[in-house]
Amino acid sequence: MSATPFGEHLKREREMRGVSIEEVSAATRISTRFLEAMENDQWDRLPGGVFNRGFIRSIARFLGLDEDGLVAEYALETHANADVKAPSQPPTEMPRNWKPAAIALGLIVLLIAGAVLGYHLYGARIAARLHRVPARAGAAEQASPPARTAAPVALELKMEAGKPADVKVVADGKILFEGTVQANDVKQFEARDTFEISSSDSSALLLELNGQSVPPIGTPGQPGSVTLTRNDLKPAEGGSH
């Protein structure tokens, strides 16, 4: 492990890549105030707990550094050994309802079978009539098929707890989770348009929306809540550093 202070090491790695603090803030959604505090080892200016670890992972991912190694270096310097403990249980996945997909597949099969049967029964008769149609009919403009609209990307929420708290997660108006989380609990949820998250302690949760870090939902130690939509997703950067 390097004898260089953690903040100085982090600043040196950033400057070696020619990246400004403002660029890191824009890519990770971490305020410049927190980034400057980390580079100056001013840990009392940060939310603490699981948020510090989440910030460091986001910065390491953006700069192309080893996430686990950087978190371990932070833990060694701040004696935050409990902050790097591996999750005690695997993430819980949302149950998926495959019944609508099975019904849709059945309808498609029926439509294909009907089309094949209709062709065998009436294909020759239709072809004969088409040959008798005047030539000018063949020059008629054909309507363009309707443009396909891409389905919106689903929203994926990752929730990691740094300490016990009472939490409620609502997706598209439906409650997905309501109860107490313990330190190191990790849960994942999916929604079509909206997430609503509330916690009895704003500093207890580290949230990621489609892999992007979400700022603290309130004042540390106080209840907080936030509503997340696809408008909160930051467009992917065009280039890499």
Secondary structure as GFF3:
##gff-version 3
##sequence-region A 1 241
A	DSSP	alpha_helix	6	16	.	.	.	ID=ss1
A	DSSP	alpha_helix	21	28	.	.	.	ID=ss2
A	DSSP	alpha_helix	32	39	.	.	.	ID=ss3
A	DSSP	three_ten_helix	43	45	.	.	.	ID=ss4
A	DSSP	alpha_helix	50	63	.	.	.	ID=ss5
A	DSSP	alpha_helix	67	78	.	.	.	ID=ss6
A	DSSP	three_ten_helix	81	84	.	.	.	ID=ss7
A	DSSP	alpha_helix	99	131	.	.	.	ID=ss8
A	DSSP	alpha_helix	135	138	.	.	.	ID=ss9
A	DSSP	beta_strand	155	161	.	.	.	ID=ss10
A	DSSP	beta_strand	165	171	.	.	.	ID=ss11
A	DSSP	beta_strand	174	181	.	.	.	ID=ss12
A	DSSP	beta_strand	186	191	.	.	.	ID=ss13
A	DSSP	beta_strand	194	199	.	.	.	ID=ss14
A	DSSP	three_ten_helix	202	204	.	.	.	ID=ss15
A	DSSP	beta_strand	205	209	.	.	.	ID=ss16
A	DSSP	beta_strand	212	214	.	.	.	ID=ss17
A	DSSP	beta_strand	224	229	.	.	.	ID=ss18
A	DSSP	three_ten_helix	230	232	.	.	.	ID=ss19
###
